[in-house]
Amino acid sequence: MTTQDLVVQGFTPPLAMADFKLAAFDMDSTLINIECIDEIADAAGRKAEVAAITEAAMRGEITDFKDSLRRRLALLKGVPVTALDEVLKSRLQFNPGARELCAALKRAGIKLLLVSGGFTFFTRYVAAELGMDFVRSNELEIQDGVLTGGLVMQDWGDICDGEEKRRMMLQCAAKIGCEAKQCIAVGDGANDLLMMGAAGLSVAFLAKPRVREQAMVAINAGGLERLLSLIEAN
């Protein structure tokens, strides 16, 4: 590992685990190894087209995440729901260190939030595996066993974008009685920046250049557990 594999800016480690009460995580390409929407698109033979939009959105080249998601979803119309099962069973894997980091945070009494622009079909599994306390994500609309290309309206809205990620993190923080400075936010794409900017500790994991530049910690190689080297246990 080189010094550029783990970059710290804006503070001098170590921090104290006791200073944090909530950790918010993005899912796709952060806790898991894939962008689920791209893999679903593969079943429709449209992965390259969808992945190009995903990449542009994550790099911040497309600034309207909601519009970019709707464009991608429209390309998935007619994909059988069995494609979701195939992605979950055959393609989704946890990124290195995801389980170790979440387990260590939970042992320290820190609550965990999974907040994703992805889909509940996958967040339910990931949240259960990692012991998440709170979850927010989008619900794919399914009719007659196929995707409609739309989303289901939930009580908070229909699309979890960057602003919703930030709002959800702060809402959960208020619920457990902690301040924004007591939050950790971990992500990789441009739609994580609002959440990361509001947190006391922002962490970019194998992230896009714009996200790495703005994060307090950038893990550019290795696993998520590397964050633990910067935080002292209680």
N, C-alpha and C positions, 0 to 999 in steps of 0.2 A: 504494500500500500504506500502511496505517496501522500504528501501533505494536501495535494489537490483532491484526493479521494474523500476527504472529510474536511469541509471548510466551515469555519466558525467566524461570524462577524457580529459585532454589536454587543458582545459580552465576553467575559473571561470565565471559562469553565473551571471547576465544576459548578453546576447549579444544584440546589437541594430538591430532592424528590418531594419533600414536605411542602414546597412552595406551590405545588400544582394539585388541582382537584379534578380537572376534566381534560381528557385528550380526545380530540376530534380527528377522524381519519377519512380521507378520500378512499375509494375502493379500487377502481380500475387503474392498473399500472402502478398502484401504491401498495395496497395490501395484497393484491393478486397480480398475476403475471400478464393478464390480457386486458384489452378493451372489449368488453362483452358484446357491445353493439357491432363491432367489426367482425367478430366471430359468428354472430347470428347472420350477418350479411353474407358470409361465406356460403351459407346454405342456399342463398338465393343467387349465387354467382355474381354478387355485386360487392365483394369485399374491397376491391381496390378503390371503387368509387366512394364507398362509405368511409373507408380508412383515410382517404385523402382529406375529407371534410373533418374527421375526428382530429387528425394531426394539425390541421390549420387552426381548429378551435383551441386545442391544448397549447399551441404555441402562441396564442393570442392574436393570430392573424385574422381570425373571424371574431369580432368583439361581441356579437349577439349570440350567446350560447343557446338561448331558446330557439332562435331561428335555425341555427345549425343542427340542433337536435331534431326539430320538425322535418328538416330536409332529409336527414338520414333515416328517420322513421318512415317517411313516405316511401323510401326505397325498399323497406322491409314488408310492405303490404303483401299479404298472401303467403308469407313464410309459415310453414306448419309449426305448431307449438312444440313438436318433437325436436325441433332444432335447438330449443332452449335446453332440453334435457341432454342433448349431445354435447353442447358447449360445457354444461356444468360437469358432466361425468368424464369427459375426455380431454378437455382443454384447460379448464380452470385449475390453477395451482396457486398456493400461497407463495408470496415472495419470501426470499430468505429473511429470517429474523422476525417475520410478522407475528408468529405465535409467541416467540420468546419475549418480544417487546410488550405485547399486550398482556401477557401473563405477569411480567414484572410490574407493570403499571397497576394491574388489579391487586397484586399483593401489597402494593403501597397504599391501597385505598383510593386510587384515582378512578373515577368513572370514565367509561369509554363510549364515544359517540361515533357511529358510522353514518356519514352523510355523503350521498353519492348522486351524481347526475345519471347514474345507471339505473338498474331495474330491480324491483322487489324480488323477482324470481331468484336473483343471485344474492342480493343483500341479506335475505332471510337465512340462507345457508352460511354465508360468511359471518354474519352476526352471531349465529348459534355456535359456530366453531370457535370464535374468538371471545365469546362472553361479553358481547356489547350490551351496554345498558340502555342506549337510545339508538334509534335508526330512522333515517329519512332518505327516501329514494322515490323513483318514478314507477308507476304501475302501467305495464303494457296492456293495451286493450286487446282482448282476444274474443273472437266470435267464430263459432263453428270449427274450432280447432286450429284457426290460423290467425296471424297478427293482422290487425286492421290498418296498421300504419299510424295509429293514434295512441293516446294515453288516457287513462282513467282519471277523472277529476277527484282529488282527495280533499279532506276538510281544510287543508292548508293551501291548496292549489294543485296544479298539474305538472309543473316542471321545477325540479330542484336545480337551480342554477347557482352561480356564485353568490348572489345576494341572499338566496334562500339558505345556502350553506352557512354563511355568516350569521344570519338571523337565528337559525336553528342552534348553532353553537352557543350564542349568547342567551337564547331562551333556556337551554339545558343548564347553562352555568347559573342563571338566576334560580332555576328550579332547585338546584342542590346548594344554593347559597354561596356561590363563589363569584369572583370578579373576572373580567376578561384577562387580566394579567396573570391569573392562575390557570389559564387554559394553554394547552399545547395543541397546535394544528399541524397536521402532516398531509402533504399533497404533492402533486407532480405537474399539474397543468394550470393554465391561466385562470380557469374558473375556480381555482382554490385560493387565489390571491387575496380576495376580500376577507375570507375566513382567516387566512394566515396573517393578514395585516392587523386583524383585531385581537389576535392571541398574544399572550405574554411570551410565548416561544413558538416560532415558526420553523418548520422543518421541511426541506425539499428533498424528496427521495427519487434518485435517478430521473431528475426533473428536466423540463424544458429550460433553455438558457435564461429566459426572462424570470422564471420562478426561482432558479438558483441564485440569480443576482439579488433578489429581494428577500430571500429567506435568511434567518439568523443562523441556521445550520443547513448545509447542503451535503447530503450523503451521495457521493458520486460513484462509489464502488462499494462492494460488500453488501451486508444486509441491514435491515432496519434496526436490529439490535445494537448497532454501533452508536445509536443515540444514547444508550445506557452508559457509555463511557464518559459522557458529558454531564451526567446527573448522578449525584451522590444519593445512595439509599438513605431512608429515614434512620 
